[in-house]
Amino acid sequence: MKKNQYPWIALAIVSLCFINSAHAENRVSYTGIARNEDKQVVYVEKHLHVFENDAIKRSRTRYYSPDGKLIAELNSSYSFGPSLPEYRFIDHRSGLEEGVRRDATRVTLYSRAKRGAAIQEKTFKITEDMKAGQGLHQYMREHLDKLAQSKEFDLQFLIPNRLEHYAFVIEPVQKKDDTVSFRMEIDSWLLNLFAGSLTFTYDRSTRHLIYYKGPSNLTDDEGDAQEVRIHYHYPKKQLTRQTSQLIHRSES
């Protein structure tokens, strides 16, 4: 069993969102470029987020192949709050589908391994430390200053295609004036042998995520797990000088 064959741990991070201040309804769009270790582009993410009075309401991420073909989609709704959204992810190549449904007290995970397969699901009682999908980023952004000063923090992350939730540990690993980087690992020495870790970097002034490195939530065209490095791009007026330089250096 090869390391990093569990791309499901990456869904928390690989589709991350950048939040801006909103008044009434506000729509924010941005792009993520995913590259492999040879710096070849393997897919492109196109994000759209809709806010009402500073609160995230819904989001959509579309994934495109390097030649522009739509290969996957992620749609999220934040009716119950930002950290534990409902969402539906579908890979159009294989028909894989997974997601989260919830009410005020219970959450249901569902998953279909491929087109035509039966949908499996499992329901849990919601706990305060649960996070799902892009809700992890919402939590990170909201508490970024506090988390940057912490030694480490724990959470339960929902993994629909495993029909389970797992304990993860996130710790700050590099802090600069304008940026802070975190490492995220599953809190099990045995599972961590196979799952590996994720690294992500935030701009401290804008609270935008600017970089991700780790396993992708998308397989390659052969259905195998892949490691990616994702740089996120959005209007330059929202970038600090140091963040712009960091993106330029990391892509050169």
RAQUI-V355871 format. One line per field, one symbol per residue. ss: DSSP state (@ for helix, = for strand, . for the rest). phi: phi as a letter, one per 30 degrees, with the letter a starting at -180 (. if undefined). psi: psi as a letter, one per 20 degrees, with the letter a starting at -180 (. if undefined). A space follows every 10 residues. Layout:
ss->???
phi->???
psi->???
This chain:
ss->......@@@@ @@@@...... ....====== =====..... ========== ==..====== ====.....= =======... ...=.===== =.....==== ==...===== ==.......= =====....= ==..@@@@@@ @@.@@@@@@. ..=======@ @@.======= =====...== ======..@@ @@@@@.==== ===.....== =====..... ......==== ===..@@@.. @@@@@@@@@@ @.
phi->.ddidcdddd ddcdcdbccc dbbhcbcbca bcccbddcid dcabcccbbc cbhicdcabb bccbdecjdd cabbcbbcdc kddbddabcb cddciebaab babdbbbccb abdadjdddc aacbddcddd bbhddddede ddceddddcd dabcaccdce dchabbdbcb bdcabbdcbb cbcbbddadd dddcdibbbb bcdddciddc abbldddcdd dcicdbcbbc ccbaeedccd dddedddddd cd
psi->oqqkjmihii hhgikrqppr qqpcppppqr qpopqaijjp phrppoqppp qolippgqqp pppqrhjjpp irqopqpkhj rhhmrqrppp oigijpqqap qrbhiqpppq qphrpiqqpq qqqqppqhjp qqcihghggg ghkggghhir grqqrpppng iilrqqpqpp qpipprgiqp qqppqplohg hhhhharqpq pqphhikqpi qqpaqqipra iijqqqprpp ppprphiiqr ghgghggggh i.
